[in-house]
């Protein structure tokens, strides 16, 4: 029996219903479809904000926060997305990640995504997120995903739908990259990322 891949999405958005959370969820679903049996989970830092506010050390984490950390620690693949705020990822995402031990994410494959209006869209991914996850010893997927407001449509129920054909194709290419990377790392083949 094949062991299901554990794929966890981490949304750094400050609001519960957001474009970046939609993007993270979409990417998690694409990866699950591409990689076969998978257990998926979404961790939203916005939902954890009350628990994060008073937590200065992991030993003081409330159960919801502890469970979110456990989900990341046991994941095979992470999809991390954040809106760009003042040229970087959100402070709430930073606080959440600061509470993790540097070895907690070592060896995991990570897809990086960001949303904003930057003139240089990949700078947040390549100059902020990639070094952050290198610190944790992860294997970041070479291609990042950067989206803007115009890449989404609002559905009749008020939810967001990724609608850019170019970005949907890029998301599929990233899923292919992840499949190649994870097959190598899970088989014990060294991967440089």
N, CA, C and O atoms as a DFTB+ gen file, in Angstrom:
772 C
 N C O
     1  1       0.845      -1.187       0.000
     2  2       0.000       0.000       0.000
     3  2       0.886       1.245       0.000
     4  3       1.830       1.358       0.782
     5  1       0.564       2.152      -0.877
     6  2       1.351       3.379      -1.015
     7  2       1.020       4.363       0.110
     8  3      -0.144       4.591       0.436
     9  1       2.068       4.934       0.687
    10  2       1.887       5.922       1.755
    11  2       1.508       7.253       1.114
    12  3       2.198       7.708       0.202
    13  1       0.432       7.886       1.564
    14  2       0.039       9.161       0.964
    15  2       1.070      10.258       1.235
    16  3       1.637      10.352       2.323
    17  1       1.289      11.070       0.225
    18  2       2.149      12.239       0.347
    19  2       1.423      13.247       1.239
    20  3       0.209      13.415       1.124
    21  1       2.150      13.910       2.115
    22  2       1.560      14.940       2.981
    23  2       1.913      16.308       2.410
    24  3       3.079      16.702       2.378
    25  1       0.892      17.021       1.962
    26  2       1.075      18.337       1.346
    27  2       0.374      19.370       2.217
    28  3      -0.825      19.267       2.474
    29  1       1.127      20.360       2.667
    30  2       0.574      21.391       3.545
    31  2       0.734      22.752       2.886
    32  3       1.824      23.124       2.452
    33  1      -0.358      23.480       2.818
    34  2      -0.327      24.859       2.351
    35  2      -0.217      25.791       3.541
    36  3      -0.880      25.588       4.558
    37  1       0.617      26.810       3.417
    38  2       0.780      27.817       4.466
    39  2       0.501      29.180       3.860
    40  3       1.274      29.676       3.041
    41  1      -0.607      29.783       4.266
    42  2      -0.981      31.106       3.765
    43  2      -0.572      32.170       4.768
    44  3      -0.975      32.139       5.931
    45  1       0.239      33.114       4.296
    46  2       0.678      34.230       5.130
    47  2      -0.245      35.423       5.061
    48  3       0.101      36.499       5.547
    49  1      -1.418      35.255       4.465
    50  2      -2.374      36.356       4.358
    51  2      -2.871      36.769       5.735
    52  3      -2.934      35.959       6.660
    53  1      -3.217      38.030       5.852
    54  2      -3.749      38.551       7.107
    55  2      -5.266      38.463       7.177
    56  3      -5.862      38.816       8.194
    57  1      -5.897      37.992       6.096
    58  2      -7.354      37.826       6.110
    59  2      -7.701      36.388       5.732
    60  3      -6.952      35.721       5.018
    61  1      -8.835      35.929       6.218
    62  2      -9.222      34.527       6.037
    63  2      -9.581      34.202       4.593
    64  3      -9.161      33.167       4.074
    65  1     -10.343      35.058       3.940
    66  2     -10.706      34.808       2.545
    67  2      -9.866      35.750       1.698
    68  3     -10.135      36.950       1.635
    69  1      -8.849      35.201       1.048
    70  2      -7.925      36.064       0.315
    71  2      -7.483      35.406      -0.985
    72  3      -7.628      34.199      -1.174
    73  1      -6.950      36.216      -1.857
    74  2      -6.438      35.711      -3.125
    75  2      -5.245      34.777      -2.898
    76  3      -5.142      33.733      -3.542
    77  1      -4.351      35.148      -1.990
    78  2      -3.160      34.309      -1.781
    79  2      -3.550      32.958      -1.184
    80  3      -2.946      31.939      -1.520
    81  1      -4.548      32.939      -0.306
    82  2      -5.012      31.661       0.242
    83  2      -5.627      30.818      -0.869
    84  3      -5.419      29.606      -0.914
    85  1      -6.381      31.447      -1.764
    86  2      -6.941      30.744      -2.920
    87  2      -5.826      30.136      -3.757
    88  3      -5.922      28.983      -4.178
    89  1      -4.768      30.905      -4.002
    90  2      -3.634      30.414      -4.789
    91  2      -2.964      29.222      -4.096
    92  3      -2.668      28.213      -4.737
    93  1      -2.730      29.340      -2.797
    94  2      -2.099      28.248      -2.045
    95  2      -2.975      26.993      -2.114
    96  3      -2.472      25.899      -2.372
    97  1      -4.283      27.148      -1.883
    98  2      -5.200      25.996      -1.950
    99  2      -5.191      25.363      -3.336
   100  3      -5.165      24.139      -3.462
   101  1      -5.211      26.198      -4.382
   102  2      -5.192      25.707      -5.755
   103  2      -3.923      24.892      -6.007
   104  3      -3.981      23.813      -6.596
   105  1      -2.780      25.412      -5.559
   106  2      -1.508      24.726      -5.784
   107  2      -1.453      23.411      -5.012
   108  3      -0.940      22.417      -5.526
   109  1      -1.967      23.391      -3.799
   110  2      -2.017      22.149      -3.012
   111  2      -2.862      21.103      -3.750
   112  3      -2.471      19.938      -3.828
   113  1      -4.011      21.510      -4.290
   114  2      -4.880      20.585      -5.035
   115  2      -4.195      20.071      -6.295
   116  3      -4.303      18.888      -6.619
   117  1      -3.491      20.948      -7.011
   118  2      -2.762      20.528      -8.218
   119  2      -1.698      19.487      -7.872
   120  3      -1.539      18.485      -8.568
   121  1      -0.983      19.744      -6.795
   122  2       0.067      18.811      -6.383
   123  2      -0.523      17.467      -5.973
   124  3       0.019      16.418      -6.319
   125  1      -1.627      17.497      -5.241
   126  2      -2.275      16.249      -4.829
   127  2      -2.721      15.451      -6.053
   128  3      -2.576      14.229      -6.082
   129  1      -3.262      16.132      -7.059
   130  2      -3.695      15.458      -8.282
   131  2      -2.497      14.894      -9.054
   132  3      -2.577      13.804      -9.620
   133  1      -1.405      15.629      -9.073
   134  2      -0.205      15.226      -9.815
   135  2       0.530      14.069      -9.141
   136  3       1.055      13.188      -9.823
   137  1       0.570      14.066      -7.815
   138  2       1.428      13.130      -7.086
   139  2       0.720      11.871      -6.602
   140  3       1.356      10.980      -6.039
   141  1      -0.579      11.791      -6.813
   142  2      -1.278      10.585      -6.389
   143  2      -1.848      10.715      -4.995
   144  3      -2.215      11.813      -4.576
   145  1      -1.930       9.606      -4.265
   146  2      -2.565       9.691      -2.957
   147  2      -1.882      10.746      -2.089
   148  3      -0.659      10.764      -1.949
   149  1      -2.695      11.614      -1.519
   150  2      -2.126      12.699      -0.713
   151  2      -3.071      13.078       0.414
   152  3      -4.294      13.034       0.276
   153  1      -2.469      13.449       1.523
   154  2      -3.202      14.075       2.621
   155  2      -2.872      15.555       2.531
   156  3      -1.702      15.930       2.450
   157  1      -3.895      16.393       2.545
   158  2      -3.650      17.831       2.414
   159  2      -4.162      18.569       3.644
   160  3      -5.076      18.126       4.339
   161  1      -3.542      19.693       3.874
   162  2      -3.943      20.549       4.997
   163  2      -3.596      21.980       4.636
   164  3      -2.601      22.238       3.959
   165  1      -4.417      22.900       5.088
   166  2      -4.154      24.326       4.911
   167  2      -3.949      24.949       6.284
   168  3      -4.767      24.772       7.186
   169  1      -2.850      25.678       6.432
   170  2      -2.573      26.431       7.649
   171  2      -2.655      27.906       7.281
   172  3      -1.910      28.381       6.423
   173  1      -3.562      28.628       7.933
   174  2      -3.729      30.056       7.678
   175  2      -3.255      30.835       8.902
   176  3      -3.807      30.686       9.993
   177  1      -2.229      31.667       8.717
   178  2      -1.744      32.431       9.874
   179  2      -2.802      33.411      10.366
   180  3      -2.810      33.764      11.545
   181  1      -3.697      33.856       9.483
   182  2      -4.772      34.765       9.917
   183  2      -5.652      34.094      10.972
   184  3      -6.069      34.736      11.936
   185  1      -5.932      32.812      10.789
   186  2      -6.754      32.083      11.761
   187  2      -6.009      31.859      13.071
   188  3      -6.623      31.678      14.122
   189  1      -4.684      31.873      12.999
   190  2      -3.861      31.636      14.187
   191  2      -3.438      32.924      14.881
   192  3      -2.750      32.881      15.901
   193  1      -3.841      34.071      14.338
   194  2      -3.392      35.365      14.878
   195  2      -3.618      35.505      16.381
   196  3      -2.703      35.935      17.083
   197  1      -4.799      35.160      16.907
   198  2      -4.973      35.292      18.364
   199  2      -3.992      34.421      19.159
   200  3      -3.488      34.845      20.199
   201  1      -3.726      33.216      18.675
   202  2      -2.784      32.325      19.363
   203  2      -1.352      32.820      19.219
   204  3      -0.545      32.683      20.139
   205  1      -1.039      33.396      18.061
   206  2       0.317      33.901      17.825
   207  2       0.629      35.136      18.652
   208  3       1.765      35.335      19.082
   209  1      -0.386      35.965      18.873
   210  2      -0.170      37.265      19.520
   211  2       0.543      37.155      20.857
   212  3       1.402      37.982      21.164
   213  1       0.212      36.168      21.647
   214  2       0.820      36.060      22.967
   215  2       1.910      35.011      23.060
   216  3       2.370      34.694      24.158
   217  1       2.334      34.462      21.918
   218  2       3.313      33.379      21.947
   219  2       4.694      33.900      21.583
   220  3       4.932      34.338      20.457
   221  1       5.594      33.847      22.545
   222  2       6.965      34.289      22.318
   223  2       7.940      33.119      22.268
   224  3       9.097      33.290      21.883
   225  1       7.482      31.943      22.653
   226  2       8.330      30.751      22.639
   227  2       7.450      29.550      22.284
   228  3       6.303      29.478      22.727
   229  1       7.968      28.609      21.492
   230  2       7.150      27.464      21.085
   231  2       6.555      26.674      22.250
   232  3       5.467      26.114      22.117
   233  1       7.236      26.622      23.367
   234  2       6.706      25.860      24.514
   235  2       5.415      26.472      25.057
   236  3       4.658      25.808      25.764
   237  1       5.163      27.763      24.718
   238  2       3.960      28.449      25.176
   239  2       2.811      28.379      24.167
   240  3       1.769      29.004      24.365
   241  1       3.002      27.618      23.086
   242  2       2.012      27.570      22.007
   243  2       0.701      26.944      22.470
   244  3       0.688      25.920      23.153
   245  1      -0.393      27.579      22.085
   246  2      -1.725      27.019      22.314
   247  2      -1.920      25.822      21.377
   248  3      -1.189      25.696      20.394
   249  1      -2.892      24.939      21.659
   250  2      -3.070      23.734      20.845
   251  2      -3.206      23.995      19.342
   252  3      -2.615      23.267      18.545
   253  1      -3.959      25.004      18.941
   254  2      -4.127      25.275      17.506
   255  2      -2.788      25.592      16.851
   256  3      -2.512      25.136      15.741
   257  1      -1.975      26.354      17.522
   258  2      -0.660      26.720      17.007
   259  2       0.269      25.500      17.004
   260  3       0.997      25.268      16.039
   261  1       0.237      24.743      18.069
   262  2       1.043      23.523      18.153
   263  2       0.679      22.567      17.013
   264  3       1.564      21.982      16.388
   265  1      -0.616      22.407      16.741
   266  2      -1.068      21.530      15.656
   267  2      -0.608      22.032      14.294
   268  3      -0.267      21.234      13.421
   269  1      -0.594      23.345      14.106
   270  2      -0.105      23.916      12.846
   271  2       1.385      23.625      12.675
   272  3       1.827      23.256      11.588
   273  1       2.154      23.792      13.746
   274  2       3.586      23.469      13.683
   275  2       3.786      21.995      13.348
   276  3       4.637      21.648      12.529
   277  1       3.000      21.132      13.984
   278  2       3.107      19.688      13.742
   279  2       2.803      19.358      12.285
   280  3       3.453      18.492      11.699
   281  1       1.823      20.037      11.695
   282  2       1.484      19.805      10.287
   283  2       2.673      20.134       9.390
   284  3       2.970      19.383       8.461
   285  1       3.352      21.242       9.653
   286  2       4.515      21.611       8.853
   287  2       5.664      20.629       9.066
   288  3       6.347      20.253       8.113
   289  1       5.873      20.220      10.297
   290  2       6.982      19.299      10.599
   291  2       6.806      17.942       9.917
   292  3       7.789      17.315       9.523
   293  1       5.568      17.491       9.778
   294  2       5.318      16.165       9.211
   295  2       5.022      16.200       7.716
   296  3       4.809      15.152       7.107
   297  1       5.006      17.377       7.121
   298  2       4.716      17.503       5.687
   299  2       5.883      16.985       4.852
   300  3       7.041      17.041       5.265
   301  1       5.547      16.483       3.673
   302  2       6.562      16.162       2.671
   303  2       6.799      17.378       1.785
   304  3       7.926      17.669       1.386
   305  1       5.704      18.080       1.489
   306  2       5.741      19.235       0.588
   307  2       4.998      20.385       1.244
   308  3       3.940      20.197       1.843
   309  1       5.564      21.576       1.124
   310  2       4.908      22.794       1.602
   311  2       4.651      23.714       0.420
   312  3       5.481      23.829      -0.482
   313  1       3.512      24.358       0.431
   314  2       3.208      25.441      -0.503
   315  2       3.037      26.676       0.360
   316  3       2.094      26.762       1.147
   317  1       3.942      27.630       0.219
   318  2       3.937      28.815       1.068
   319  2       3.632      30.036       0.211
   320  3       4.327      30.308      -0.768
   321  1       2.592      30.767       0.583
   322  2       2.221      31.968      -0.146
   323  2       2.017      33.132       0.797
   324  3       1.551      32.964       1.924
   325  1       2.371      34.319       0.323
   326  2       2.209      35.520       1.135
   327  2       1.898      36.720       0.255
   328  3       2.407      36.823      -0.862
   329  1       1.072      37.618       0.748
   330  2       0.962      38.900       0.056
   331  2       2.230      39.700       0.350
   332  3       2.871      39.509       1.383
   333  1       2.574      40.579      -0.553
   334  2       3.729      41.456      -0.339
   335  2       3.253      42.655       0.462
   336  3       2.315      43.344       0.063
   337  1       3.899      42.900       1.586
   338  2       3.570      44.051       2.423
   339  2       4.853      44.795       2.743
   340  3       5.755      44.263       3.390
   341  1       4.916      46.033       2.279
   342  2       6.100      46.865       2.510
   343  2       7.368      46.173       2.023
   344  3       8.403      46.210       2.688
   345  1       7.276      45.541       0.853
   346  2       8.434      44.937       0.213
   347  2       8.852      43.585       0.734
   348  3       9.919      43.095       0.363
   349  1       8.050      42.959       1.584
   350  2       8.443      41.675       2.157
   351  2       7.205      40.828       2.443
   352  3       6.080      41.214       2.124
   353  1       7.437      39.671       3.049
   354  2       6.328      38.817       3.471
   355  2       5.717      39.408       4.738
   356  3       6.314      40.278       5.372
   357  1       4.547      38.944       5.102
   358  2       3.820      39.544       6.226
   359  2       4.525      39.284       7.557
   360  3       5.195      38.267       7.737
   361  1       4.361      40.215       8.469
   362  2       4.943      40.081       9.798
   363  2       4.367      38.904      10.563
   364  3       5.070      38.266      11.347
   365  1       3.092      38.612      10.341
   366  2       2.462      37.479      11.024
   367  2       3.078      36.158      10.557
   368  3       3.298      35.252      11.361
   369  1       3.355      36.055       9.257
   370  2       4.035      34.868       8.739
   371  2       5.437      34.770       9.340
   372  3       5.878      33.684       9.715
   373  1       6.124      35.880       9.431
   374  2       7.470      35.911      10.026
   375  2       7.423      35.430      11.474
   376  3       8.244      34.610      11.884
   377  1       6.468      35.936      12.244
   378  2       6.353      35.530      13.647
   379  2       6.076      34.028      13.760
   380  3       6.660      33.344      14.601
   381  1       5.189      33.529      12.914
   382  2       4.874      32.095      12.903
   383  2       6.137      31.275      12.637
   384  3       6.430      30.323      13.359
   385  1       6.880      31.651      11.596
   386  2       8.080      30.898      11.234
   387  2       9.195      31.052      12.265
   388  3       9.999      30.139      12.454
   389  1       9.246      32.199      12.927
   390  2      10.255      32.410      13.975
   391  2      10.105      31.421      15.127
   392  3      11.074      31.144      15.834
   393  1       8.925      30.899      15.318
   394  2       8.681      29.965      16.418
   395  2       9.087      28.525      16.089
   396  3       9.084      27.659      16.964
   397  1       9.435      28.279      14.829
   398  2       9.886      26.946      14.433
   399  2      11.375      26.793      14.713
   400  3      12.134      27.759      14.644
   401  1      11.778      25.584      15.026
   402  2      13.197      25.270      15.167
   403  2      13.817      25.257      13.768
   404  3      13.145      24.864      12.815
   405  1      15.069      25.672      13.617
   406  2      15.689      25.687      12.288
   407  2      15.684      24.328      11.581
   408  3      15.720      24.283      10.351
   409  1      15.642      23.230      12.324
   410  2      15.649      21.902      11.703
   411  2      14.253      21.355      11.396
   412  3      14.133      20.293      10.784
   413  1      13.216      22.048      11.802
   414  2      11.850      21.533      11.643
   415  2      11.438      21.298      10.193
   416  3      10.623      20.416       9.922
   417  1      11.982      22.062       9.271
   418  2      11.560      21.951       7.875
   419  2      12.643      21.360       6.977
   420  3      12.463      21.290       5.761
   421  1      13.749      20.940       7.551
   422  2      14.888      20.449       6.766
   423  2      14.477      19.320       5.827
   424  3      13.787      18.380       6.222
   425  1      14.917      19.436       4.572
   426  2      14.684      18.408       3.573
   427  2      13.342      18.453       2.881
   428  3      13.102      17.663       1.967
   429  1      12.462      19.347       3.280
   430  2      11.137      19.418       2.660
   431  2      11.213      20.151       1.322
   432  3      12.045      21.039       1.134
   433  1      10.345      19.771       0.408
   434  2      10.210      20.472      -0.864
   435  2       9.219      21.603      -0.658
   436  3       8.144      21.397      -0.095
   437  1       9.579      22.812      -1.117
   438  2       8.740      23.989      -0.871
   439  2       8.465      24.734      -2.172
   440  3       9.383      25.061      -2.925
   441  1       7.191      24.995      -2.421
   442  2       6.747      25.860      -3.516
   443  2       6.531      27.243      -2.920
   444  3       5.868      27.382      -1.893
   445  1       7.091      28.269      -3.564
   446  2       6.983      29.639      -3.071
   447  2       6.060      30.453      -3.965
   448  3       6.155      30.399      -5.191
   449  1       5.166      31.207      -3.337
   450  2       4.225      32.048      -4.078
   451  2       4.057      33.372      -3.352
   452  3       4.141      33.444      -2.126
   453  1       3.819      34.412      -4.130
   454  2       3.604      35.736      -3.547
   455  2       2.612      36.493      -4.411
   456  3       2.397      36.168      -5.578
   457  1       2.017      37.508      -3.809
   458  2       1.053      38.338      -4.512
   459  2       1.299      39.795      -4.187
   460  3       1.498      40.163      -3.029
   461  1       1.284      40.619      -5.217
   462  2       1.465      42.044      -5.010
   463  2       1.413      42.790      -6.320
   464  3       0.941      42.274      -7.334
   465  1       1.904      44.009      -6.284
   466  2       1.899      44.862      -7.469
   467  2       3.310      45.299      -7.826
   468  3       3.490      46.316      -8.496
   469  1       4.312      44.548      -7.391
   470  2       5.715      44.929      -7.562
   471  2       6.105      45.038      -9.026
   472  3       5.622      44.291      -9.877
   473  1       7.001      45.998      -9.299
   474  2       7.540      46.138     -10.646
   475  2       8.438      44.943     -10.969
   476  3       8.499      44.505     -12.117
   477  1       9.126      44.421      -9.973
   478  2       9.977      43.243     -10.117
   479  2       9.331      42.111      -9.327
   480  3       9.676      41.887      -8.167
   481  1       8.393      41.396      -9.949
   482  2       7.554      40.472      -9.200
   483  2       8.288      39.336      -8.498
   484  3       7.846      38.880      -7.443
   485  1       9.386      38.875      -9.055
   486  2      10.041      37.731      -8.431
   487  2      11.018      38.122      -7.335
   488  3      11.584      37.248      -6.677
   489  1      11.232      39.429      -7.122
   490  2      12.200      39.826      -6.100
   491  2      11.777      39.358      -4.710
   492  3      12.630      38.958      -3.918
   493  1      10.506      39.396      -4.400
   494  2      10.039      38.914      -3.094
   495  2      10.326      37.421      -2.944
   496  3      10.721      36.961      -1.873
   497  1      10.126      36.680      -4.013
   498  2      10.371      35.239      -3.958
   499  2      11.868      34.951      -3.880
   500  3      12.314      34.186      -3.025
   501  1      12.639      35.565      -4.772
   502  2      14.064      35.244      -4.850
   503  2      14.922      35.911      -3.787
   504  3      15.962      35.370      -3.412
   505  1      14.513      37.070      -3.294
   506  2      15.353      37.801      -2.339
   507  2      14.825      37.798      -0.909
   508  3      15.529      38.223       0.007
   509  1      13.609      37.331      -0.705
   510  2      13.046      37.281       0.645
   511  2      12.704      35.840       1.047
   512  3      13.223      35.325       2.037
   513  1      11.833      35.204       0.274
   514  2      11.355      33.874       0.656
   515  2      12.392      32.767       0.454
   516  3      12.570      31.914       1.323
   517  1      13.074      32.784      -0.689
   518  2      14.043      31.711      -0.962
   519  2      15.152      31.656       0.103
   520  3      15.461      30.570       0.594
   521  1      15.765      32.808       0.479
   522  2      16.773      32.750       1.554
   523  2      16.184      32.302       2.898
   524  3      16.841      31.595       3.663
   525  1      14.955      32.713       3.179
   526  2      14.310      32.301       4.426
   527  2      14.193      30.780       4.494
   528  3      14.522      30.172       5.513
   529  1      13.728      30.176       3.415
   530  2      13.547      28.727       3.425
   531  2      14.861      27.972       3.226
   532  3      14.953      26.797       3.580
   533  1      15.874      28.625       2.668
   534  2      17.218      28.028       2.648
   535  2      17.738      27.904       4.074
   536  3      18.392      26.919       4.416
   537  1      17.449      28.899       4.905
   538  2      17.836      28.853       6.317
   539  2      17.271      27.607       7.004
   540  3      17.921      27.007       7.861
   541  1      16.057      27.231       6.617
   542  2      15.419      26.050       7.200
   543  2      15.892      24.742       6.551
   544  3      15.461      23.663       6.958
   545  1      16.764      24.825       5.557
   546  2      17.296      23.619       4.928
   547  2      16.332      22.922       3.992
   548  3      16.403      21.706       3.816
   549  1      15.431      23.682       3.388
   550  2      14.447      23.093       2.474
   551  2      14.984      23.066       1.048
   552  3      16.013      23.666       0.737
   553  1      14.261      22.357       0.198
   554  2      14.536      22.335      -1.237
   555  2      13.444      23.171      -1.901
   556  3      12.333      22.681      -2.106
   557  1      13.743      24.417      -2.238
   558  2      12.719      25.250      -2.872
   559  2      12.660      24.931      -4.359
   560  3      13.686      24.745      -5.015
   561  1      11.452      24.871      -4.868
   562  2      11.235      24.623      -6.288
   563  2      11.780      25.827      -7.055
   564  3      11.504      26.967      -6.680
   565  1      12.550      25.597      -8.125
   566  2      13.178      26.713      -8.838
   567  2      12.206      27.780      -9.348
   568  3      12.532      28.967      -9.346
   569  1      11.031      27.369      -9.779
   570  2      10.068      28.328     -10.310
   571  2       9.120      28.775      -9.204
   572  3       8.477      27.954      -8.550
   573  1       9.044      30.092      -9.003
   574  2       8.086      30.645      -8.051
   575  2       6.841      31.110      -8.785
   576  3       6.823      31.174     -10.015
   577  1       5.823      31.428      -8.043
   578  2       4.559      31.864      -8.633
   579  2       4.189      33.215      -8.048
   580  3       3.936      33.333      -6.849
   581  1       4.159      34.239      -8.901
   582  2       3.798      35.585      -8.463
   583  2       2.504      35.987      -9.148
   584  3       2.385      35.891     -10.370
   585  1       1.539      36.433      -8.365
   586  2       0.237      36.813      -8.911
   587  2      -0.107      38.240      -8.519
   588  3       0.442      38.804      -7.572
   589  1      -1.041      38.806      -9.286
   590  2      -1.557      40.151      -9.019
   591  2      -3.081      40.072      -8.890
   592  3      -3.686      39.051      -9.217
   593  1      -3.683      41.138      -8.419
   594  2      -5.144      41.177      -8.262
   595  2      -5.866      40.762      -9.537
   596  3      -6.844      40.017      -9.485
   597  1      -5.385      41.242     -10.684
   598  2      -6.044      40.996     -11.957
   599  2      -6.000      39.556     -12.424
   600  3      -6.649      39.208     -13.411
   601  1      -5.247      38.711     -11.736
   602  2      -5.157      37.299     -12.111
   603  2      -6.308      36.470     -11.540
   604  3      -6.375      35.259     -11.753
   605  1      -7.207      37.129     -10.816
   606  2      -8.332      36.449     -10.170
   607  2      -9.649      37.051     -10.624
   608  3      -9.719      38.220     -11.003
   609  1     -10.686      36.237     -10.580
   610  2     -12.054      36.706     -10.739
   611  2     -12.775      36.424      -9.427
   612  3     -12.393      35.531      -8.670
   613  1     -13.815      37.193      -9.176
   614  2     -14.626      36.959      -7.983
   615  2     -15.825      36.116      -8.397
   616  3     -16.570      36.484      -9.305
   617  1     -16.002      34.989      -7.728
   618  2     -17.104      34.082      -8.011
   619  2     -18.399      34.658      -7.435
   620  3     -18.360      35.623      -6.672
   621  1     -19.534      34.079      -7.791
   622  2     -20.828      34.577      -7.322
   623  2     -20.967      34.528      -5.806
   624  3     -21.710      35.321      -5.227
   625  1     -20.258      33.606      -5.156
   626  2     -20.333      33.512      -3.695
   627  2     -19.312      34.413      -2.989
   628  3     -19.191      34.389      -1.765
   629  1     -18.579      35.207      -3.779
   630  2     -17.601      36.125      -3.203
   631  2     -16.207      35.544      -3.063
   632  3     -15.278      36.241      -2.656
   633  1     -16.054      34.268      -3.400
   634  2     -14.727      33.650      -3.321
   635  2     -13.913      34.013      -4.566
   636  3     -14.459      34.445      -5.582
   637  1     -12.614      33.828      -4.461
   638  2     -11.718      34.152      -5.571
   639  2     -11.407      32.902      -6.379
   640  3     -11.341      31.794      -5.848
   641  1     -11.218      33.112      -7.686
   642  2     -10.865      32.035      -8.602
   643  2      -9.691      32.521      -9.436
   644  3      -9.758      33.589     -10.045
   645  1      -8.610      31.738      -9.465
   646  2      -7.463      32.070     -10.304
   647  2      -7.896      31.926     -11.752
   648  3      -8.315      30.848     -12.172
   649  1      -7.798      33.013     -12.524
   650  2      -8.368      33.003     -13.868
   651  2      -7.358      33.259     -14.979
   652  3      -7.717      33.153     -16.151
   653  1      -6.134      33.585     -14.667
   654  2      -5.118      33.861     -15.681
   655  2      -4.638      32.554     -16.307
   656  3      -4.083      31.696     -15.621
   657  1      -4.856      32.408     -17.620
   658  2      -4.442      31.187     -18.318
   659  2      -2.935      30.976     -18.207
   660  3      -2.477      29.846     -18.036
   661  1      -2.166      32.051     -18.302
   662  2      -0.704      31.936     -18.201
   663  2      -0.287      31.435     -16.820
   664  3       0.609      30.598     -16.707
   665  1      -0.926      31.940     -15.781
   666  2      -0.575      31.500     -14.424
   667  2      -1.061      30.085     -14.133
   668  3      -0.406      29.342     -13.401
   669  1      -2.194      29.710     -14.694
   670  2      -2.661      28.329     -14.533
   671  2      -1.676      27.359     -15.187
   672  3      -1.385      26.295     -14.638
   673  1      -1.162      27.735     -16.367
   674  2      -0.162      26.903     -17.043
   675  2       1.135      26.857     -16.234
   676  3       1.771      25.809     -16.132
   677  1       1.522      27.996     -15.660
   678  2       2.726      28.032     -14.830
   679  2       2.549      27.154     -13.586
   680  3       3.483      26.463     -13.178
   681  1       1.374      27.179     -12.995
   682  2       1.093      26.334     -11.827
   683  2       1.224      24.857     -12.191
   684  3       1.727      24.063     -11.397
   685  1       0.771      24.490     -13.390
   686  2       0.920      23.101     -13.844
   687  2       2.393      22.737     -14.027
   688  3       2.807      21.630     -13.682
   689  1       3.187      23.669     -14.572
   690  2       4.626      23.423     -14.735
   691  2       5.304      23.250     -13.374
   692  3       6.170      22.392     -13.205
   693  1       4.900      24.069     -12.416
   694  2       5.463      23.951     -11.062
   695  2       5.106      22.595     -10.461
   696  3       5.939      21.970      -9.805
   697  1       3.884      22.139     -10.677
   698  2       3.483      20.809     -10.182
   699  2       4.368      19.726     -10.798
   700  3       4.742      18.771     -10.118
   701  1       4.704      19.869     -12.085
   702  2       5.617      18.919     -12.735
   703  2       7.004      18.975     -12.089
   704  3       7.623      17.937     -11.855
   705  1       7.495      20.195     -11.799
   706  2       8.803      20.344     -11.145
   707  2       8.801      19.671      -9.778
   708  3       9.755      18.983      -9.413
   709  1       7.729      19.873      -9.031
   710  2       7.629      19.269      -7.700
   711  2       7.643      17.747      -7.814
   712  3       8.296      17.068      -7.022
   713  1       6.931      17.219      -8.789
   714  2       6.908      15.766      -8.977
   715  2       8.320      15.246      -9.233
   716  3       8.716      14.228      -8.665
   717  1       9.080      15.933     -10.078
   718  2      10.462      15.508     -10.347
   719  2      11.331      15.627      -9.097
   720  3      12.106      14.721      -8.792
   721  1      11.205      16.737      -8.375
   722  2      12.007      16.944      -7.162
   723  2      11.683      15.922      -6.083
   724  3      12.590      15.351      -5.476
   725  1      10.406      15.687      -5.840
   726  2      10.036      14.788      -4.745
   727  2      10.378      13.345      -5.075
   728  3      10.748      12.578      -4.187
   729  1      10.261      12.977      -6.308
   730  2      10.653      11.606      -6.662
   731  2      12.135      11.411      -6.386
   732  3      12.551      10.336      -5.954
   733  1      12.938      12.450      -6.633
   734  2      14.377      12.372      -6.349
   735  2      14.670      12.366      -4.869
   736  3      15.459      11.546      -4.400
   737  1      14.051      13.270      -4.116
   738  2      14.362      13.358      -2.683
   739  2      13.822      12.161      -1.922
   740  3      14.468      11.689      -0.987
   741  1      12.662      11.661      -2.298
   742  2      12.102      10.512      -1.589
   743  2      12.843       9.223      -1.931
   744  3      12.820       8.263      -1.160
   745  1      13.510       9.206      -3.105
   746  2      14.291       8.035      -3.490
   747  2      15.724       8.121      -2.965
   748  3      16.524       7.215      -3.199
   749  1      16.054       9.204      -2.257
   750  2      17.391       9.357      -1.703
   751  2      18.390       9.975      -2.662
   752  3      19.587       9.998      -2.377
   753  1      17.915      10.477      -3.796
   754  2      18.789      11.132      -4.758
   755  2      18.989      12.572      -4.319
   756  3      18.008      13.272      -4.068
   757  1      20.247      13.045      -4.217
   758  2      20.445      14.432      -3.787
   759  2      19.859      15.411      -4.792
   760  3      19.993      15.230      -6.002
   761  1      19.220      16.433      -4.289
   762  2      18.622      17.469      -5.120
   763  2      19.217      18.799      -4.702
   764  3      19.265      19.121      -3.515
   765  1      19.670      19.570      -5.680
   766  2      20.194      20.903      -5.384
   767  2      19.139      21.908      -5.786
   768  3      18.713      21.934      -6.940
   769  1      18.711      22.734      -4.849
   770  2      17.700      23.755      -5.149
   771  2      18.032      25.009      -4.395
   772  3      17.311      26.001      -4.499
